[in-house]
């Protein structure tokens, strides 16, 4: 941790810390956490005033980052007693964690223009789905057709449009 803390990004340190907990089983995980805590949260500290985060919220976000990696390894941050209380993650945070990587993908200009490449049938389907969602009508849609007819392209355009709209 000492060497990594000088040249790694804080989110990488959180991942490394979780990996060390799981595979190296340090004798005093809480002490290790305390020793490198400031390095592990450095990015959150820089955003603290911008995001209006309290110290407790920063600690929660740090534990969330560590727990995300531990969960992928079949573990839970509470097993290591890093803090004197039980870390609890909400269902919303779990769902957000699943969606976040998709929402953070870069969107290229040409991707945003892809809507102009839809054929008539694709555009009709897109308009129905997008209109129903915008009017809060919603629904479940099933697109069927032979291979090569543009189902995946339509799906991509829908995702890009929803993403660019912040939906």
N, C-alpha and C positions, 0 to 999 in steps of 0.2 A: 504494500500500500504506500509505503514511504516513497519509493521510486516513482510509482505511477502518479502520485499526487502532484509531482512537479511538472508533468507534461501531458496528463490526460484531462479530458473534459469532465466536469462533475457528474454528468449522467453516466459516463463510462466508469467513473469511480464507484457509483452506486451499483452498477452491474458487476463490477469486479468484486466489490465488497460482498455482494450476495453469493457470488461464485465461490469466494473464499470460505464463507460461512458453510456452504454446502459441502464442498470437496475437501477443504483443509481442516475443518472443525477446530477453530481456535479455542484455546482453553478458557479465555475470557472475552467472549464476543462483545459484551457491553463496554469493556475497557477499550477494545479496538475501535468500536463505534465512536466512543467519546474522543479518542485520540485524533481520528480523521474526520470528525463531524464537520468542521468548518470547511475542509476541502470538498467534502461530499455535497455540501449545500451552496457552494460558492455562486453558482448560476442563479439560484433562487434568491440569494442575498442581494444580488445586483438588481433583480426584478422586484424586490420587496416593496419599495415605495410605489413603483409603477402599478403593481397589482394589488397594493394595499393589503399585504399579507402580514399576519401576526406571527410571532415566534412559534406558536402552537401550530399554525397552518403550515409554516415552513417545515417543521418537524414531521407533520402528517404527510406532506408531499415527499419528503425524503424517505420515510418509511414506506410510502406507496411505491416509490421507484424501486426500492430494495425488494419489497414484497412481490412486485410484478415479475422480477427475475426468479425469485425463489419459487413462486407458483408454477413457473414454467419447468421447474426442476422437481415439482411435486412436494414442495415444502411451504411453510408459512413463517413469516417474520416473527410471530409470537413464540415459536419454538426456541428462539435464541435469546430471549429476555434482554433485548437491547435497551428497552426503556421500562420504567417501573409500572407501566399500565399496559392493558391489552389493546393492541392496534386493531381497529375495526374498520373494514372497508365497506362502503355502501354498495347496493346493487347498481346505482347510477355510475359509480366509479368503475365497477367491473365492466359495465356495458361501454362506458366511455373508453376504457383501456382497449377493448376489442375494436372499436371504431377509429380511434385516434390515428393509428398508422395509415389508414386509408384516407383520412381527411387531410393528412399532412403531405400527401404526395404532390409534387410540383405539377402545375397545370400549364401546359405550353399554349402559346397563342394559337397554333394550328389546331390544337385540341378544341379550343373554344369555338373555332370556326367550323368544326365538324358537323354541327347542326345543319349547315348549308349544303352538306353532301348527302343528306337523307333523301331517299327516293320518295315517291308519293305515298306509298303504303306505310313506310316507316314514319314519315312526317305525320300522317293521320294518327297512327298509334301514339307517337310521342305527344301530339297535341292533346289527345284524350287523357293520357296518363298525367301529363303536367297540369292540365286544366283541372282535373279532378282533385289533384293534390293541393293546388293553390286555392281551390274553393272549399277546402276542408272536407270534401265529399269522400275522397280516398277510395280505396278498393284494392283488390288483388287482381293482378293481370297475368295472363299466361300467353307467351308468344311462341307460336309453333310454326315450323316450316322446315323444308329440306335444308341440308347443309349448303352453305354458300349463298344463302338468301339475305344475309345481313342482320341476323338476330343479335349476334355479339356486338356488332357495330352500333345497333340501336341501343343496346344495353349500355355500352360505353358512353354514347352521347347523353343518355339519361343521367348516368352517374356524374359526368362532367358538368352538366347543366345544374344538377342539384348541388354539386360541390361549389360551383362558382356563385350560386345564389345563397350559399351559406346554410343550406337546408340539411 
